[in-house]
């Protein structure tokens, strides 16, 4: 009789896939699914404990800017086909001097600016990463 399979041994902490952004021809975003443990570790990195003088108890506070930086690094791994004409639909930008068919380069700063300032992009990333089916191929 063979040993029973351990589910813990089968767990994969993360997986990256390239996903088409709906409604934008050729725009593909590489997203990384993080397991629950990985997300908890990420959140813990961004917590600080402060002493509340009124309650005389320590309280945890999430540094939202730090969390966004770590979240972007962990989840958004790249993009292709992010035309400047598409950028105009996510943010109020002045792209008059740029060719609308040229593409916005993938950089850490560009990702963070987009996530901080575009509710629709942030919402899509969060919902897409939260849907396990996007990473299992079972859709």
The 8 nearest C-alpha neighbors of each residue, nearest first, counted from 0:
[[1, 2, 3, 4, 5, 6, 8, 9],
 [2, 0, 3, 4, 5, 6, 8, 9],
 [1, 3, 4, 0, 5, 6, 8, 7],
 [4, 2, 5, 1, 0, 6, 8, 7],
 [5, 3, 6, 2, 8, 9, 1, 7],
 [4, 6, 8, 7, 3, 9, 2, 10],
 [5, 7, 9, 8, 4, 10, 3, 11],
 [6, 8, 5, 10, 9, 4, 11, 12],
 [9, 7, 5, 6, 10, 4, 11, 12],
 [8, 10, 6, 7, 11, 5, 4, 12],
 [11, 9, 7, 8, 12, 6, 34, 13],
 [10, 12, 13, 9, 14, 34, 8, 33],
 [13, 11, 34, 33, 10, 37, 14, 36],
 [14, 12, 33, 32, 11, 34, 31, 15],
 [13, 15, 32, 31, 16, 134, 33, 12],
 [16, 14, 31, 30, 32, 29, 13, 17],
 [17, 15, 29, 30, 18, 31, 134, 14],
 [16, 18, 29, 28, 27, 30, 19, 15],
 [19, 17, 28, 27, 29, 16, 20, 30],
 [20, 18, 27, 26, 21, 28, 17, 25],
 [19, 21, 26, 27, 23, 18, 22, 28],
 [22, 20, 23, 19, 24, 26, 18, 27],
 [21, 23, 24, 20, 19, 26, 25, 85],
 [24, 22, 26, 21, 20, 25, 85, 19],
 [23, 25, 26, 22, 21, 20, 80, 19],
 [26, 24, 80, 27, 23, 19, 79, 81],
 [27, 25, 80, 81, 23, 20, 24, 79],
 [28, 26, 19, 79, 18, 78, 20, 17],
 [27, 29, 78, 18, 17, 77, 30, 19],
 [30, 28, 17, 77, 76, 16, 78, 75],
 [31, 29, 75, 15, 74, 16, 76, 28],
 [30, 32, 15, 74, 14, 33, 75, 13],
 [33, 31, 14, 13, 128, 15, 30, 34],
 [34, 32, 13, 37, 12, 38, 31, 35],
 [33, 35, 12, 37, 36, 13, 38, 32],
 [34, 36, 38, 37, 39, 33, 12, 40],
 [37, 35, 39, 38, 34, 40, 12, 33],
 [36, 38, 40, 34, 39, 35, 33, 41],
 [39, 37, 41, 35, 40, 36, 42, 33],
 [38, 40, 42, 36, 41, 37, 43, 35],
 [41, 39, 43, 37, 38, 42, 36, 44],
 [40, 42, 38, 44, 39, 43, 37, 69],
 [43, 41, 39, 45, 44, 40, 38, 66],
 [44, 42, 40, 46, 45, 41, 39, 61],
 [45, 43, 41, 42, 46, 40, 66, 47],
 [44, 46, 43, 42, 62, 66, 61, 65],
 [47, 45, 61, 43, 60, 44, 59, 62],
 [46, 48, 60, 59, 49, 61, 45, 62],
 [49, 47, 59, 58, 57, 60, 46, 50],
 [50, 48, 58, 57, 51, 59, 47, 60],
 [49, 51, 57, 56, 58, 52, 55, 48],
 [52, 50, 55, 56, 53, 54, 57, 49],
 [53, 51, 55, 54, 50, 56, 57, 49],
 [54, 52, 51, 55, 56, 50, 57, 58],
 [53, 55, 56, 51, 52, 57, 50, 58],
 [56, 54, 52, 51, 53, 50, 57, 58],
 [57, 55, 54, 51, 50, 58, 52, 53],
 [56, 58, 50, 49, 51, 48, 59, 55],
 [59, 57, 49, 48, 50, 56, 60, 51],
 [58, 60, 48, 47, 46, 49, 61, 57],
 [61, 59, 47, 46, 48, 62, 58, 49],
 [60, 62, 46, 63, 45, 47, 59, 66],
 [63, 61, 65, 45, 64, 66, 46, 60],
 [62, 64, 66, 65, 61, 67, 45, 68],
 [65, 63, 67, 66, 62, 68, 45, 69],
 [64, 66, 68, 62, 63, 67, 45, 69],
 [65, 67, 63, 69, 64, 68, 45, 70],
 [68, 66, 70, 64, 65, 69, 71, 63],
 [67, 69, 65, 71, 66, 70, 64, 72],
 [68, 70, 72, 66, 71, 67, 73, 65],
 [69, 71, 67, 73, 72, 68, 66, 74],
 [70, 72, 74, 68, 75, 73, 69, 67],
 [73, 71, 69, 70, 74, 75, 68, 76],
 [72, 74, 70, 71, 69, 75, 31, 76],
 [73, 75, 31, 71, 30, 72, 70, 76],
 [76, 74, 30, 71, 77, 29, 72, 73],
 [77, 75, 29, 30, 74, 31, 72, 78],
 [78, 76, 29, 75, 28, 105, 79, 30],
 [79, 77, 28, 27, 29, 105, 80, 81],
 [80, 78, 27, 81, 26, 28, 77, 25],
 [79, 81, 26, 25, 82, 102, 27, 78],
 [82, 80, 102, 26, 103, 79, 85, 83],
 [83, 81, 102, 85, 84, 100, 101, 80],
 [82, 84, 99, 86, 85, 102, 103, 101],
 [83, 85, 99, 82, 87, 86, 100, 88],
 [86, 84, 82, 83, 87, 88, 81, 89],
 [85, 87, 83, 89, 88, 84, 90, 82],
 [88, 86, 85, 90, 84, 89, 92, 91],
 [87, 89, 85, 86, 90, 84, 91, 83],
 [90, 88, 86, 87, 117, 85, 120, 119],
 [91, 89, 87, 92, 88, 117, 86, 116],
 [90, 92, 87, 93, 89, 88, 86, 116],
 [93, 91, 90, 87, 94, 86, 89, 95],
 [92, 94, 95, 91, 96, 87, 97, 90],
 [93, 95, 97, 96, 92, 83, 99, 87],
 [96, 94, 97, 93, 98, 99, 92, 83],
 [95, 97, 94, 98, 93, 99, 83, 92],
 [98, 96, 94, 95, 99, 101, 83, 100],
 [97, 99, 101, 100, 96, 83, 95, 94],
 [98, 100, 84, 83, 101, 97, 82, 94],
 [101, 99, 82, 98, 83, 102, 84, 97],
 [102, 100, 98, 82, 99, 83, 103, 97],
 [101, 103, 82, 81, 83, 80, 104, 100],
 [102, 104, 81, 82, 83, 105, 101, 86],
 [105, 103, 106, 102, 109, 81, 78, 79],
 [104, 106, 77, 78, 109, 103, 107, 110],
 [107, 105, 109, 108, 104, 110, 77, 111],
 [106, 108, 110, 109, 111, 105, 72, 71],
 [109, 107, 111, 106, 110, 112, 105, 113],
 [110, 108, 112, 106, 111, 107, 113, 105],
 [109, 111, 113, 107, 108, 112, 114, 106],
 [110, 112, 114, 108, 113, 109, 115, 107],
 [113, 111, 109, 115, 110, 114, 116, 108],
 [112, 114, 110, 116, 111, 117, 115, 109],
 [113, 115, 121, 111, 112, 116, 117, 110],
 [116, 114, 112, 113, 111, 117, 121, 118],
 [115, 117, 113, 114, 112, 118, 90, 89],
 [118, 116, 120, 119, 113, 89, 114, 90],
 [117, 119, 121, 120, 122, 116, 114, 115],
 [118, 120, 122, 117, 121, 123, 89, 124],
 [121, 119, 123, 117, 122, 118, 124, 114],
 [122, 120, 114, 118, 124, 123, 119, 125],
 [123, 121, 119, 125, 120, 124, 118, 126],
 [122, 124, 120, 126, 121, 125, 127, 119],
 [125, 123, 127, 121, 122, 126, 128, 120],
 [124, 126, 122, 128, 123, 127, 129, 121],
 [127, 125, 129, 123, 128, 124, 122, 130],
 [128, 126, 124, 130, 129, 125, 123, 133],
 [129, 127, 125, 130, 32, 126, 124, 30],
 [128, 130, 126, 127, 125, 131, 32, 124],
 [131, 129, 127, 132, 128, 133, 126, 134],
 [130, 132, 133, 134, 129, 135, 128, 32],
 [131, 133, 135, 134, 130, 137, 138, 136],
 [134, 132, 131, 130, 135, 136, 127, 138],
 [135, 133, 132, 131, 136, 16, 32, 14],
 [136, 134, 132, 137, 133, 131, 138, 14],
 [135, 137, 138, 134, 132, 133, 131, 16],
 [138, 136, 135, 132, 133, 134, 131, 130],
 [137, 136, 132, 133, 135, 134, 131, 130]]
